[in-house]
Amino acid sequence: MSDDRISRKRFLKQTGSALAAATVGFPSIIIPKKKEKLGVALVGLGNYSTTRLAPGLQRTEHCELRGIVTGSPSKIPDWQQRYGIPDDNVYNYETMHEVASNDDIDVIYVVVPTGLHAKYSIIAAEAGKHVWCEKPMAMDVEECRAIIDATNKNGVQLCIGYRMQHEPNTRTIIRYGREETYGAVTGVETGAGYSGSHREGDWRRDAELGGGALYDMGVYPINAARYATSKEPVAASGKQSSERSQMYSEVDETTVFELEFPDGVIAKGETSFGKSMNYLNVDCTDGWYYLRPFQSYSGVQGETSDGTKLPPDPEHQQARQMDNEALAIKDGTDPVVPGEEGLRDIRIVRAIMESSEQGGAKISL
């Protein structure tokens, strides 16, 4: 029997009470220190998994691709052939909870649309697997807390896929803010977006799935404002709009916002599906610095007011991110980007949305 037929048979098999079983707690898995590489299963085989995560996992030292969870049986044969994934490590969304008994899989990386992050992150945690959840973490604060509670209950680690916080120049910017290398931060301007469009049926046009520019791209400037200042905002305001209202009738095409930090520091941010932007500018009492681009998959670079160059790093961002978080699991240390980091950004996202509904009113955080 061909691998294709075996895969499809497993994919289509009856699961009975699979969804009910997914809510049952399983004992957490303890990763032996001697395990050289942790096994990672990707949940969702869309563009990001296909073009960034799977290739990145071919370059990692502390983890490797060993499993997939997909709702598209036609994708299975190619993924199995390309990455040597055995039939026992192939799941669909209804059988995903069965990963609990699979010792090959240590980590579940949830890469489905935002509106489904909470559902599948919780299933992964209840199966006793460490959870890597792509950004943005979830739809609202309650969902974020539910994910955090599930991972804590099951004794597994949770991290959010903010690749930029692993990128060397970004980490330098974080250090500048924390150590006040150029004095105290006095203002931030940042934006992330692209000029494009999404076809009918794309989840980025669907409000329930977490579509819209603010969820998809806005968390980059929100997160950047926070790590650049090394502080948490006390208030947020914003306005959302859609010029192409036929395409983006349910969600925002563009969002502009302001975050107010302690001591009156203001961060101005913008995000859009209709305008290309990719910058982070930071002003300080004794100078300034910037990154342009600041959130691309490669080529992140910048400069400071004293002429210091921040040259682009050639390494694979997602590979570095996954290796760092896998090493934290192996060493029993805190993740670089814990779940609370994702929750803080979602609290701000929701405040910006509330502000827009109130005509741009300032919302306390």
C-alpha positions as CSV (number, residue, x, y, z in Angstrom):
1,M,0.0,0.0,0.0
2,S,1.4,3.4,-0.9
3,D,2.3,6.1,1.6
4,D,-0.4,8.2,0.1
5,R,-3.1,5.7,0.7
6,I,-1.9,5.0,4.3
7,S,-2.0,8.8,5.0
8,R,-5.4,9.3,3.6
9,K,-6.8,6.3,5.5
10,R,-5.4,7.6,8.8
11,F,-6.7,11.1,8.0
12,L,-10.2,10.0,7.3
13,K,-10.6,7.4,10.0
14,Q,-13.5,7.7,12.4
15,T,-12.7,9.4,15.7
16,G,-16.0,9.0,17.6
17,S,-15.8,11.3,20.6
18,A,-12.6,13.1,19.6
19,L,-13.8,16.6,20.4
20,A,-15.0,15.5,23.8
21,A,-11.8,13.8,24.5
22,A,-9.8,16.9,23.6
23,T,-11.0,18.6,26.7
24,V,-9.8,15.9,29.1
25,G,-6.5,16.6,30.9
26,F,-3.5,14.4,30.2
27,P,-0.4,14.2,32.3
28,S,2.3,16.6,31.1
29,I,5.4,15.2,29.3
30,I,8.7,15.6,31.0
31,I,11.5,16.2,28.5
32,P,14.6,14.1,29.3
33,K,17.8,16.2,29.4
34,K,19.5,13.6,27.1
35,K,17.0,14.3,24.3
36,E,19.1,16.0,21.7
37,K,16.2,17.4,19.6
38,L,12.6,18.1,20.6
39,G,10.0,16.9,18.1
40,V,7.8,19.7,16.8
41,A,4.4,19.2,15.1
42,L,3.0,22.1,13.0
43,V,-0.8,22.7,13.3
44,G,-1.9,24.3,10.0
45,L,0.1,23.9,6.8
46,G,-0.6,27.3,5.3
47,N,2.0,29.7,3.7
48,Y,3.9,30.5,6.9
49,S,4.4,26.9,7.9
50,T,5.3,26.0,4.3
51,T,7.7,28.8,3.5
52,R,9.2,29.7,6.9
53,L,8.6,27.3,9.8
54,A,9.2,23.9,8.0
55,P,12.4,25.2,6.2
56,G,13.5,26.8,9.5
57,L,13.2,23.5,11.3
58,Q,15.7,22.0,8.9
59,R,18.3,24.4,10.3
60,T,17.6,24.1,14.0
61,E,19.9,22.5,16.6
62,H,17.5,21.8,19.4
63,C,14.3,20.8,17.7
64,E,13.1,19.3,14.4
65,L,9.9,18.8,12.4
66,R,8.3,15.4,13.3
67,G,4.6,15.8,12.8
68,I,1.8,17.7,11.1
69,V,-1.9,18.5,11.8
70,T,-3.9,19.6,8.8
71,G,-7.4,19.9,7.5
72,S,-6.2,19.3,3.9
73,P,-5.5,15.6,3.1
74,S,-4.1,16.5,-0.3
75,K,-1.1,18.2,1.4
76,I,-0.1,15.1,3.4
77,P,1.9,13.1,0.7
78,D,4.1,16.0,-0.2
79,W,4.9,16.9,3.4
80,Q,5.6,13.2,4.3
81,Q,7.9,12.8,1.3
82,R,9.7,16.1,1.8
83,Y,10.3,15.9,5.5
84,G,10.1,12.1,6.2
85,I,7.1,12.3,8.5
86,P,5.8,8.9,9.4
87,D,2.1,8.0,9.2
88,D,1.8,7.8,13.0
89,N,2.7,11.5,13.2
90,V,0.0,12.7,10.8
91,Y,-3.1,14.1,12.4
92,N,-6.2,16.1,11.4
93,Y,-8.0,18.6,13.6
94,E,-10.4,16.0,14.9
95,T,-7.6,13.5,15.8
96,M,-5.1,16.0,17.1
97,H,-5.8,15.1,20.8
98,E,-4.3,11.7,20.1
99,V,-0.9,13.3,20.0
100,A,-1.0,12.8,23.8
101,S,0.3,9.2,23.4
102,N,3.0,10.1,20.8
103,D,6.4,10.4,22.4
104,D,7.9,11.6,19.1
105,I,6.1,14.9,19.6
106,D,7.2,17.3,22.4
107,V,6.0,20.6,21.0
108,I,2.9,21.7,19.2
109,Y,3.2,24.9,17.1
110,V,-0.2,26.4,16.4
111,V,-0.2,28.2,13.1
112,V,-3.9,28.4,12.2
113,P,-5.9,31.7,11.9
114,T,-6.0,33.8,15.1
115,G,-9.6,33.0,15.8
116,L,-8.6,29.3,16.3
117,H,-5.5,29.8,18.4
118,A,-7.2,29.3,21.7
119,K,-9.0,26.1,20.6
120,Y,-5.9,24.3,19.3
121,S,-3.5,25.7,21.9
122,I,-5.7,24.3,24.7
123,I,-6.0,20.9,23.0
124,A,-2.2,20.8,22.7
125,A,-1.8,21.7,26.4
126,E,-4.3,19.1,27.5
127,A,-2.4,16.5,25.5
128,G,0.6,17.3,27.6
129,K,2.6,19.0,24.9
130,H,4.5,22.3,25.1
131,V,2.7,25.0,23.1
132,W,4.2,27.5,20.7
133,C,1.4,29.8,19.5
134,E,1.8,32.1,16.6
135,K,1.1,35.8,17.0
136,P,-1.3,37.4,17.7
137,M,-2.0,35.2,20.7
138,A,-5.8,35.1,20.5
139,M,-8.9,37.1,19.9
140,D,-9.3,38.6,23.4
141,V,-7.9,38.7,26.9
142,E,-10.2,35.9,28.0
143,E,-8.9,33.5,25.4
144,C,-5.3,34.5,26.2
145,R,-5.9,33.7,29.9
146,A,-7.6,30.4,28.9
147,I,-4.5,29.3,27.0
148,I,-2.2,30.4,29.9
149,D,-4.3,28.5,32.4
150,A,-4.3,25.3,30.3
151,T,-0.6,25.3,30.0
152,N,-0.1,26.0,33.7
153,K,-2.6,23.3,34.6
154,N,-0.8,20.7,32.5
155,G,2.8,21.7,33.4
156,V,3.8,22.6,29.9
157,Q,5.6,25.7,28.6
158,L,3.9,28.3,26.5
159,C,5.6,30.8,24.2
160,I,4.2,33.2,21.6
161,G,5.8,33.4,18.1
162,Y,7.2,36.9,18.2
163,R,10.2,36.2,16.0
164,M,11.4,39.8,16.3
165,Q,12.3,39.5,20.0
166,H,14.9,36.9,18.9
167,E,16.4,39.0,16.2
168,P,19.8,40.6,17.1
169,N,19.1,44.2,16.1
170,T,15.7,44.1,17.8
171,R,17.4,42.8,20.9
172,T,19.8,45.7,20.7
173,I,16.9,48.1,20.6
174,I,15.3,46.4,23.6
175,R,18.6,46.8,25.5
176,Y,18.9,50.5,24.5
177,G,15.5,51.2,26.0
178,R,16.1,49.2,29.1
179,E,19.5,50.6,29.8
180,E,18.7,54.1,28.5
181,T,21.8,54.0,26.3
182,Y,20.8,57.2,24.6
183,G,18.9,58.6,27.5
184,A,15.2,58.1,28.4
185,V,12.9,57.4,25.5
186,T,10.8,60.5,24.7
187,G,8.8,59.2,21.7
188,V,8.2,56.3,19.3
189,E,6.8,56.2,15.8
190,T,6.3,52.8,14.2
191,G,4.3,51.1,11.4
192,A,3.9,47.8,9.8
193,G,1.8,47.1,6.7
194,Y,1.7,46.2,3.0
195,S,-0.1,47.3,-0.1
196,G,-2.1,44.3,-1.2
197,S,-5.4,42.6,-1.3
198,H,-7.1,39.4,-0.1
199,R,-9.4,37.2,-2.1
200,E,-12.8,36.2,-1.0
201,G,-12.6,33.4,1.6
202,D,-9.2,34.6,3.0
203,W,-9.4,34.5,6.8
204,R,-7.9,38.0,6.9
205,R,-11.3,39.3,5.7
206,D,-13.2,37.4,8.4
207,A,-13.8,39.1,11.7
208,E,-14.5,35.8,13.6
209,L,-11.1,34.3,12.4
210,G,-9.1,37.4,13.5
211,G,-8.9,39.2,10.2
212,G,-8.1,42.8,9.7
213,A,-4.9,44.8,9.6
214,L,-4.8,45.4,13.4
215,Y,-4.7,41.8,14.3
216,D,-2.6,40.6,11.4
217,M,0.1,43.3,11.3
218,G,-0.8,45.8,14.1
219,V,0.7,43.7,16.8
220,Y,4.2,44.4,15.3
221,P,4.1,48.1,16.0
222,I,2.3,47.6,19.3
223,N,4.9,45.1,20.5
224,A,7.7,47.4,19.2
225,A,6.4,50.4,21.1
226,R,6.4,48.3,24.3
227,Y,9.9,46.8,23.9
228,A,11.4,50.1,22.6
229,T,10.2,51.9,25.7
230,S,10.7,49.0,28.1
231,K,7.4,50.1,29.7
232,E,3.7,49.3,29.6
233,P,1.3,51.8,28.2
234,V,-1.4,53.3,30.5
235,A,-3.9,54.3,27.8
236,A,-4.6,53.7,24.1
237,S,-6.6,55.4,21.4
238,G,-7.2,54.7,17.7
239,K,-9.3,54.8,14.6
240,Q,-10.0,52.0,12.2
241,S,-11.2,52.4,8.6
242,S,-11.6,50.6,5.3
243,E,-11.3,52.4,1.9
244,R,-12.0,49.2,0.1
245,S,-15.1,48.5,2.1
246,Q,-16.4,45.8,-0.3
247,M,-13.2,43.8,0.4
248,Y,-12.9,44.6,4.1
249,S,-16.5,45.0,5.1
250,E,-16.1,43.0,8.4
251,V,-12.6,44.2,9.4
252,D,-10.3,47.1,9.3
253,E,-8.1,47.8,6.3
254,T,-6.2,50.5,8.2
255,T,-5.7,51.4,11.8
256,V,-3.9,54.3,13.3
257,F,-3.3,54.5,17.1
258,E,-1.5,56.2,19.9
259,L,-0.2,54.6,23.1
260,E,0.4,56.7,26.2
261,F,3.2,55.6,28.4
262,P,4.2,56.8,31.9
263,D,5.7,60.3,32.1
264,G,3.6,61.3,29.1
265,V,5.7,59.4,26.4
266,I,3.6,58.8,23.3
267,A,4.0,56.1,20.7
268,K,2.3,56.7,17.4
269,G,1.5,53.6,15.4
270,E,-0.1,52.6,12.1
271,T,-0.9,49.4,10.2
272,S,-2.6,48.7,6.9
273,F,-3.4,46.3,4.1
274,G,-3.4,49.2,1.7
275,K,-0.1,50.9,2.4
276,S,3.5,49.5,2.6
277,M,5.3,50.5,5.8
278,N,8.0,49.0,7.9
279,Y,9.7,51.3,10.4
280,L,10.6,51.9,14.0
281,N,11.9,55.3,15.1
282,V,12.9,56.0,18.7
283,D,13.7,59.5,20.0
284,C,15.5,59.9,23.3
285,T,16.8,62.7,25.5
286,D,20.4,62.1,24.3
287,G,19.9,60.9,20.8
288,W,17.8,58.6,18.5
289,Y,17.9,55.3,16.7
290,Y,15.8,53.5,14.2
291,L,15.2,50.2,12.4
292,R,14.1,50.2,8.7
293,P,12.8,47.6,8.0
294,F,12.0,46.5,11.5
295,Q,9.9,43.4,11.0
296,S,10.8,41.8,7.7
297,Y,11.8,38.2,7.5
298,S,15.4,39.3,6.6
299,G,17.3,42.6,6.3
300,V,16.3,44.2,9.6
301,Q,18.8,47.0,10.0
302,G,19.2,50.5,11.4
303,E,21.4,53.3,12.8
304,T,21.8,55.4,15.8
305,S,22.4,59.2,16.3
306,D,26.1,58.6,17.0
307,G,26.7,56.8,13.8
308,T,26.5,53.2,15.1
309,K,25.4,50.9,12.3
310,L,23.0,48.0,13.0
311,P,23.7,45.8,10.0
312,P,21.3,43.0,8.9
313,D,21.8,39.6,10.4
314,P,22.0,36.8,7.8
315,E,20.5,34.0,9.9
316,H,17.0,32.5,9.6
317,Q,14.7,34.3,12.0
318,Q,12.3,31.5,12.6
319,A,15.0,28.9,13.1
320,R,16.6,31.1,15.7
321,Q,13.2,31.7,17.4
322,M,12.4,28.0,17.6
323,D,15.9,27.0,18.7
324,N,15.8,29.6,21.5
325,E,12.4,28.4,22.8
326,A,13.4,24.7,22.4
327,L,16.5,25.3,24.4
328,A,14.4,27.0,27.2
329,I,12.3,23.8,27.4
330,K,15.3,21.5,27.5
331,D,17.1,23.6,30.2
332,G,13.9,24.2,32.2
333,T,14.2,28.0,31.9
334,D,11.6,30.6,31.1
335,P,10.7,31.1,27.4
336,V,12.0,34.2,25.7
337,V,8.4,35.3,24.9
338,P,5.9,33.9,27.4
339,G,2.2,33.9,27.1
340,E,1.8,37.0,29.2
341,E,3.6,39.0,26.5
342,G,0.9,38.0,24.0
343,L,-1.9,38.8,26.4
344,R,-0.5,42.3,27.0
345,D,-0.6,43.1,23.3
346,I,-4.2,41.7,22.9
347,R,-5.4,43.9,25.7
348,I,-4.0,46.9,23.7
349,V,-5.6,45.6,20.5
350,R,-9.0,45.4,22.1
351,A,-8.6,48.9,23.7
352,I,-7.7,50.4,20.2
353,M,-10.8,48.7,18.8
354,E,-13.0,50.0,21.6
355,S,-11.5,53.5,21.2
356,S,-12.4,53.5,17.4
357,E,-15.9,52.5,18.2
358,Q,-16.1,55.5,20.5
359,G,-14.7,58.0,17.9
360,G,-11.1,57.8,19.1
361,A,-11.6,58.2,22.8
362,K,-8.7,57.5,25.1
363,I,-9.1,54.0,26.8
364,S,-7.3,53.4,30.1
365,L,-5.4,50.2,30.3
